[in-house]
Amino acid sequence: MLSSLTAAWTRVFGVLGRVSMYRLVFLALLSLTVIAFALSLFDLVAPGPLELAVTAAVLAVVCVAVDVAAHRILHLNMHIESSIITASILLFVLRPSLDPLALVGIAIGAAVASLSKYVLAWRGRHIFNPAAVGATALTLLGAVFPALGGSSWWVGTPAMAGPVIVLGLAVLWRTEKVRVIAVFLVVAIGVGVLRTSAQYQAAGVEIGLTDILWPLLWSGPFLFLGAFMLSEPLTLPPRRWQQLTVAAVVGVLAGWPIPVGAISLGQERALLIGNLVAFAFALRTAVRLTLAERDELSPTVRRLTFRARRRFAFTPGQYLELDVPHRHPDARGTRREFSIASAPEDLPMVSVAFKESTSKAPLSSYKKALAQVTEGTALAVTGVWGDFLLPTRTGAPVLMVAAGIGVTPFVSQLRHARLAGEDRDIVLVYVASEPEELVYRDEIEASGVPVVVFTRTEPADLPPHWRWARGVRLDADGLLRVVPDIAARHAYISGPPGLIAELAPALERARSITTDAFSGY
């Protein structure tokens, strides 16, 4: 059962991974907007079609205009998708209207949301979800001037629940936040049920559990809040346990709003408090890395070595997101995740590696732009994330399975273990198309761990503790043959989703499975 779920999970991730996270969120919100407009024609949602159209236009114009002005003043690179995403979220959170004063309020909310990215920021990274800031500002302003309107969360309606679930799940799958948002939903709905039950009991009214549960689920704000706002990576802490904590905090506050004067600490205000908790876990900073060296590790693999301009911290196995602005980006956008190949001991030098070309697919616009980056160029790292970390107990036996460029997080971990003097029981299974594609050989050899190599032809001059898996096919049965004690090991696998799905039946026998799927660049 576990192997089937792992296989299905990674195959779906591989499909979604062909589109950048930002482009996928943009397309999902655009689809929701089209669906909402269609439903409005049949009075299945609260706003009318003209209200939706006018409000969407105002939000888009203001968000784009403010972002353009801010980017020109601050000399930053423009991300039009970010502007449209903020506008689209506000469309579903605020109260659409044709009233001139209400449209002024909507414009104010949009302007505050966009400005918050630059004003409420720490070293180049915004602290709060921009749409939540804009909605909160308008709600506070609306408490004084009611004609300006406020948030309404009209997206919480049964007609929109299905599309929000389907499109939201695609976003969460791509961002690997399904478990985090599931915790939020369980907590928020559970607390909401308790609160509503208490209110009915106080009024002396008896009501069934399902009569409370279903309206909260299908007509509440929780589905949209979780899928499209709480899941934003830039306002979440780097570790999963930290993200789960933030999800629980937001769930409690959203499920049981606390009244503060004329407003309550619910929905978007709950998210802002969660953003503060996330910020407390890790003072997220936008680090700029200056390219110091570019070298070739194989005919297709290139390594980039950077120098960090300010304090930069990571744990071996984590990844960074590198922004390479360029004209006419394709569907995957201008940002990519790279596993860090260097060790913390190498700081301030940081290195990553990537495969530059493949015969199966043309180069992405990102790869073309990355190939043109010259030494001395500074690039922005928008964050460091990941839980692809070795067991804290160094005595725990480990199995590493790497395919091609998927070896990079293991190189970081092996180098760190060697430099830190850690004695770990590790076996590495290294898969490559050809022997010349076995990159980082010297670093892996220096670690002293036994390595089983899977290549089409036998590599020459393998180190003594390396062996070629002659005649063994790398599938579930083959992995069990070369690693017979897999049941005693914690398995880590880094590579394409297809390989992870293929090896899932064997990995299921390990003490634990940790995957790091990628879908190319």
NUTOR-126062 format. One line per 8 residues: number of its first residue (from 1); for each residue x, y, z of C-alpha. Coordinates in steps of 0.1 Angstrom, whole numbers, plus 5000, padded with zeros to 4 digits. Layout:
N
NUM = X/Y/Z ~ ...
//
This chain:
521
1 = 5000/5000/5000 ~ 5028/5024/5010 ~ 5047/5017/4978 ~ 5017/5023/4956 ~ 5010/5057/4973 ~ 5047/5067/4970 ~ 5047/5057/4933 ~ 5015/5076/4926
9 = 5026/5106/4945 ~ 5059/5110/4927 ~ 5044/5104/4892 ~ 5019/5132/4898 ~ 5046/5154/4911 ~ 5067/5147/4880 ~ 5038/5160/4858 ~ 5031/5191/4878
17 = 5068/5198/4881 ~ 5070/5207/4844 ~ 5053/5240/4854 ~ 5069/5265/4879 ~ 5051/5269/4912 ~ 5043/5305/4905 ~ 5029/5298/4870 ~ 5008/5269/4884
25 = 4993/5292/4911 ~ 4987/5318/4885 ~ 4969/5294/4862 ~ 4949/5279/4891 ~ 4937/5313/4902 ~ 4929/5323/4866 ~ 4909/5291/4862 ~ 4890/5298/4895
33 = 4882/5333/4882 ~ 4868/5320/4850 ~ 4848/5294/4869 ~ 4835/5320/4893 ~ 4824/5343/4864 ~ 4806/5314/4848 ~ 4788/5305/4880 ~ 4779/5342/4885
41 = 4759/5341/4853 ~ 4736/5316/4870 ~ 4735/5333/4904 ~ 4754/5304/4920 ~ 4779/5328/4937 ~ 4772/5361/4955 ~ 4788/5386/4931 ~ 4773/5393/4898
49 = 4793/5390/4865 ~ 4797/5427/4861 ~ 4808/5431/4897 ~ 4834/5404/4893 ~ 4847/5419/4860 ~ 4850/5455/4873 ~ 4865/5444/4906 ~ 4891/5421/4889
57 = 4901/5449/4866 ~ 4906/5474/4894 ~ 4926/5449/4914 ~ 4948/5439/4885 ~ 4955/5475/4874 ~ 4964/5487/4909 ~ 4985/5457/4918 ~ 5005/5459/4886
65 = 5009/5496/4888 ~ 5022/5496/4923 ~ 5046/5468/4916 ~ 5059/5484/4885 ~ 5065/5517/4904 ~ 5082/5499/4933 ~ 5104/5479/4910 ~ 5116/5509/4891
73 = 5123/5529/4923 ~ 5141/5500/4940 ~ 5157/5488/4907 ~ 5143/5453/4911 ~ 5133/5428/4885 ~ 5095/5427/4878 ~ 5075/5395/4883 ~ 5041/5402/4866
81 = 5028/5369/4878 ~ 5033/5379/4914 ~ 5011/5410/4908 ~ 4983/5390/4892 ~ 4984/5364/4919 ~ 4979/5390/4946 ~ 4951/5406/4927 ~ 4934/5372/4921
89 = 4935/5362/4957 ~ 4920/5396/4967 ~ 4892/5391/4942 ~ 4880/5360/4962 ~ 4886/5376/4996 ~ 4872/5411/4992 ~ 4836/5420/4985 ~ 4832/5427/4947
97 = 4811/5458/4940 ~ 4801/5484/4914 ~ 4798/5511/4940 ~ 4824/5539/4934 ~ 4833/5542/4971 ~ 4836/5504/4975 ~ 4859/5503/4944 ~ 4880/5530/4961
105 = 4883/5507/4991 ~ 4892/5477/4969 ~ 4919/5498/4952 ~ 4933/5508/4986 ~ 4934/5472/4997 ~ 4952/5462/4965 ~ 4977/5491/4969 ~ 4984/5481/5005
113 = 4988/5445/4996 ~ 5014/5453/4969 ~ 5032/5478/4990 ~ 5035/5454/5019 ~ 5059/5433/4998 ~ 5085/5461/5000 ~ 5075/5480/5033 ~ 5068/5450/5056
121 = 5099/5432/5046 ~ 5131/5420/5062 ~ 5163/5422/5041 ~ 5144/5419/5008 ~ 5118/5393/5019 ~ 5082/5401/5027 ~ 5072/5389/5061 ~ 5034/5387/5056
129 = 5011/5373/5030 ~ 5004/5404/5008 ~ 4968/5397/5001 ~ 4961/5391/5039 ~ 4977/5425/5046 ~ 4956/5442/5020 ~ 4924/5426/5032 ~ 4931/5434/5068
137 = 4939/5470/5060 ~ 4906/5474/5042 ~ 4887/5457/5070 ~ 4902/5481/5096 ~ 4895/5510/5073 ~ 4860/5498/5067 ~ 4853/5497/5104 ~ 4856/5534/5104
145 = 4842/5541/5069 ~ 4817/5513/5062 ~ 4811/5525/5026 ~ 4847/5514/5017 ~ 4837/5477/5023 ~ 4860/5450/5036 ~ 4867/5413/5033 ~ 4839/5388/5027
153 = 4855/5355/5017 ~ 4826/5349/4992 ~ 4847/5322/4977 ~ 4834/5300/5006 ~ 4804/5287/4989 ~ 4793/5252/4979 ~ 4795/5260/4941 ~ 4832/5270/4944
161 = 4842/5242/4968 ~ 4849/5216/4942 ~ 4870/5238/4919 ~ 4890/5251/4949 ~ 4897/5216/4961 ~ 4908/5203/4927 ~ 4930/5233/4917 ~ 4942/5238/4953
169 = 4953/5202/4955 ~ 4973/5206/4923 ~ 4991/5236/4939 ~ 4997/5218/4972 ~ 5010/5188/4954 ~ 5035/5209/4934 ~ 5046/5228/4965 ~ 5047/5196/4986
177 = 5024/5212/5012 ~ 4995/5187/5012 ~ 5003/5174/5047 ~ 5008/5209/5061 ~ 4975/5222/5048 ~ 4957/5190/5058 ~ 4968/5197/5094 ~ 4955/5233/5091
185 = 4921/5221/5078 ~ 4917/5195/5105 ~ 4925/5220/5132 ~ 4905/5249/5117 ~ 4874/5228/5111 ~ 4877/5209/5144 ~ 4879/5242/5163 ~ 4852/5257/5142
193 = 4829/5228/5151 ~ 4836/5232/5188 ~ 4830/5269/5186 ~ 4797/5266/5167 ~ 4785/5238/5190 ~ 4793/5260/5221 ~ 4773/5288/5205 ~ 4742/5266/5199
201 = 4744/5251/5234 ~ 4746/5286/5249 ~ 4714/5295/5229 ~ 4697/5263/5241 ~ 4695/5249/5205 ~ 4702/5213/5197 ~ 4720/5206/5164 ~ 4736/5176/5148
209 = 4774/5173/5141 ~ 4769/5171/5103 ~ 4747/5202/5103 ~ 4777/5221/5117 ~ 4805/5203/5099 ~ 4793/5205/5063 ~ 4786/5243/5062 ~ 4821/5249/5077
217 = 4837/5227/5051 ~ 4819/5237/5020 ~ 4808/5273/5028 ~ 4837/5284/5049 ~ 4870/5302/5040 ~ 4893/5274/5051 ~ 4898/5256/5017 ~ 4908/5287/4999
225 = 4928/5301/5028 ~ 4948/5269/5031 ~ 4954/5261/4995 ~ 4963/5296/4981 ~ 4974/5317/5010 ~ 4988/5297/5039 ~ 5008/5275/5015 ~ 5029/5304/5002
233 = 5065/5292/5006 ~ 5079/5327/5011 ~ 5060/5331/5043 ~ 5065/5296/5057 ~ 5095/5285/5078 ~ 5120/5261/5062 ~ 5114/5229/5083 ~ 5083/5207/5081
241 = 5077/5206/5118 ~ 5078/5243/5119 ~ 5053/5245/5090 ~ 5030/5222/5109 ~ 5032/5243/5140 ~ 5023/5274/5120 ~ 4994/5255/5103 ~ 4980/5246/5137
249 = 4983/5281/5150 ~ 4965/5296/5120 ~ 4939/5268/5122 ~ 4930/5276/5159 ~ 4927/5313/5152 ~ 4908/5309/5120 ~ 4885/5283/5135 ~ 4877/5303/5166
257 = 4880/5340/5157 ~ 4888/5362/5187 ~ 4868/5395/5188 ~ 4889/5426/5191 ~ 4866/5456/5191 ~ 4847/5458/5158 ~ 4868/5431/5141 ~ 4880/5396/5149
265 = 4913/5377/5147 ~ 4900/5353/5121 ~ 4907/5343/5085 ~ 4933/5367/5071 ~ 4942/5381/5105 ~ 4949/5346/5117 ~ 4972/5341/5087 ~ 4991/5373/5096
273 = 4997/5360/5131 ~ 5009/5327/5116 ~ 5033/5346/5094 ~ 5048/5362/5125 ~ 5052/5328/5141 ~ 5070/5316/5109 ~ 5092/5346/5109 ~ 5101/5339/5146
281 = 5112/5304/5136 ~ 5137/5317/5111 ~ 5146/5352/5103 ~ 5142/5347/5065 ~ 5166/5368/5045 ~ 5170/5373/5008 ~ 5206/5364/5002 ~ 5225/5374/4972
289 = 5252/5351/4959 ~ 5280/5362/4936 ~ 5291/5337/4910 ~ 5328/5330/4917 ~ 5334/5300/4894 ~ 5318/5279/4867 ~ 5332/5245/4859 ~ 5323/5212/4841
297 = 5319/5181/4861 ~ 5309/5159/4831 ~ 5299/5164/4795 ~ 5265/5175/4806 ~ 5268/5186/4843 ~ 5279/5221/4853 ~ 5288/5233/4887 ~ 5283/5269/4899
305 = 5302/5281/4929 ~ 5290/5313/4946 ~ 5302/5335/4974 ~ 5275/5346/4999 ~ 5274/5383/5005 ~ 5259/5380/5040 ~ 5252/5353/5066 ~ 5239/5322/5049
313 = 5229/5290/5068 ~ 5217/5256/5057 ~ 5216/5220/5068 ~ 5232/5194/5045 ~ 5204/5180/5023 ~ 5184/5212/5020 ~ 5179/5232/4988 ~ 5179/5268/4977
321 = 5157/5287/4952 ~ 5178/5307/4927 ~ 5162/5335/4908 ~ 5177/5342/4873 ~ 5156/5370/4857 ~ 5154/5369/4819 ~ 5132/5380/4791 ~ 5103/5359/4779
329 = 5105/5331/4805 ~ 5087/5299/4796 ~ 5060/5281/4817 ~ 5085/5273/4844 ~ 5094/5309/4852 ~ 5126/5325/4865 ~ 5131/5306/4897 ~ 5144/5270/4903
337 = 5153/5249/4933 ~ 5188/5234/4935 ~ 5201/5210/4961 ~ 5231/5225/4978 ~ 5262/5204/4969 ~ 5287/5220/4993 ~ 5289/5216/5031 ~ 5282/5242/5057
345 = 5319/5241/5065 ~ 5326/5256/5030 ~ 5307/5288/5037 ~ 5308/5316/5026 ~ 5313/5295/4994 ~ 5282/5277/4982 ~ 5280/5254/4952 ~ 5252/5238/4932
353 = 5252/5216/4901 ~ 5228/5212/4872 ~ 5224/5192/4840 ~ 5229/5216/4811 ~ 5215/5196/4782 ~ 5196/5165/4774 ~ 5187/5148/4742 ~ 5151/5142/4753
361 = 5140/5178/4756 ~ 5150/5213/4745 ~ 5166/5237/4769 ~ 5143/5257/4791 ~ 5145/5295/4790 ~ 5159/5293/4826 ~ 5188/5270/4815 ~ 5196/5293/4786
369 = 5197/5323/4809 ~ 5217/5304/4835 ~ 5243/5295/4809 ~ 5248/5332/4802 ~ 5255/5342/4838 ~ 5291/5354/4840 ~ 5315/5354/4870 ~ 5309/5384/4892
377 = 5271/5384/4886 ~ 5250/5385/4917 ~ 5218/5364/4919 ~ 5191/5363/4945 ~ 5184/5333/4967 ~ 5148/5336/4977 ~ 5150/5310/5004 ~ 5164/5277/5018
385 = 5140/5248/5025 ~ 5139/5211/5029 ~ 5136/5181/5052 ~ 5158/5158/5032 ~ 5181/5154/5062 ~ 5199/5124/5076 ~ 5188/5109/5109 ~ 5200/5130/5139
393 = 5213/5098/5155 ~ 5246/5092/5136 ~ 5245/5055/5144 ~ 5214/5049/5123 ~ 5223/5029/5091 ~ 5215/5048/5059 ~ 5209/5039/5023 ~ 5213/5066/4997
401 = 5200/5062/4962 ~ 5210/5089/4937 ~ 5201/5092/4900 ~ 5223/5115/4880 ~ 5223/5150/4893 ~ 5203/5138/4923 ~ 5236/5129/4939 ~ 5241/5166/4950
409 = 5223/5165/4984 ~ 5243/5134/4992 ~ 5276/5150/4983 ~ 5268/5178/5008 ~ 5259/5153/5035 ~ 5289/5130/5029 ~ 5313/5160/5028 ~ 5298/5174/5060
417 = 5300/5140/5078 ~ 5337/5137/5068 ~ 5346/5173/5078 ~ 5326/5171/5111 ~ 5341/5137/5120 ~ 5308/5118/5120 ~ 5310/5080/5118 ~ 5279/5069/5098
425 = 5270/5035/5083 ~ 5261/5046/5047 ~ 5257/5027/5015 ~ 5253/5048/4983 ~ 5236/5034/4952 ~ 5246/5057/4923 ~ 5228/5056/4890 ~ 5241/5073/4858
433 = 5235/5069/4821 ~ 5272/5065/4813 ~ 5304/5062/4834 ~ 5315/5097/4825 ~ 5283/5111/4841 ~ 5294/5099/4876 ~ 5301/5133/4890 ~ 5317/5142/4923
441 = 5337/5110/4923 ~ 5366/5125/4943 ~ 5344/5138/4970 ~ 5324/5106/4973 ~ 5356/5085/4973 ~ 5370/5107/5001 ~ 5340/5099/5023 ~ 5350/5062/5022
449 = 5314/5049/5020 ~ 5307/5018/4999 ~ 5292/5026/4965 ~ 5272/5004/4941 ~ 5273/5019/4906 ~ 5245/5014/4879 ~ 5257/5024/4844 ~ 5251/5009/4810
457 = 5288/5001/4806 ~ 5314/4992/4832 ~ 5333/5023/4845 ~ 5371/5022/4845 ~ 5393/5026/4875 ~ 5366/5023/4902 ~ 5379/5029/4938 ~ 5383/4997/4959
465 = 5351/5003/4979 ~ 5330/5009/4947 ~ 5315/4981/4926 ~ 5296/4980/4893 ~ 5262/4962/4895 ~ 5271/4940/4866 ~ 5240/4924/4851 ~ 5216/4938/4877
473 = 5187/4959/4866 ~ 5178/4988/4888 ~ 5143/4980/4898 ~ 5128/4969/4931 ~ 5143/4934/4929 ~ 5176/4947/4918 ~ 5179/4971/4947 ~ 5172/4943/4971
481 = 5200/4922/4955 ~ 5226/4949/4959 ~ 5214/4961/4993 ~ 5202/4929/5011 ~ 5201/4947/5045 ~ 5177/4974/5033 ~ 5153/4965/5061 ~ 5178/4978/5087
489 = 5184/5011/5069 ~ 5168/5045/5066 ~ 5163/5050/5028 ~ 5169/5083/5011 ~ 5163/5086/4973 ~ 5170/5116/4951 ~ 5161/5115/4914 ~ 5134/5117/4888
497 = 5098/5108/4900 ~ 5098/5078/4876 ~ 5127/5061/4893 ~ 5113/5067/4928 ~ 5080/5051/4917 ~ 5099/5021/4902 ~ 5119/5015/4934 ~ 5090/5021/4958
505 = 5083/4984/4964 ~ 5118/4978/4976 ~ 5121/5011/4995 ~ 5089/5001/5014 ~ 5110/4975/5033 ~ 5133/5001/5047 ~ 5129/5015/5082 ~ 5118/5048/5067
513 = 5117/5065/5033 ~ 5126/5101/5025 ~ 5123/5112/4989 ~ 5137/5142/4970 ~ 5119/5141/4936 ~ 5128/5165/4909 ~ 5116/5170/4873 ~ 5144/5187/4856
521 = 5152/5223/4847
//
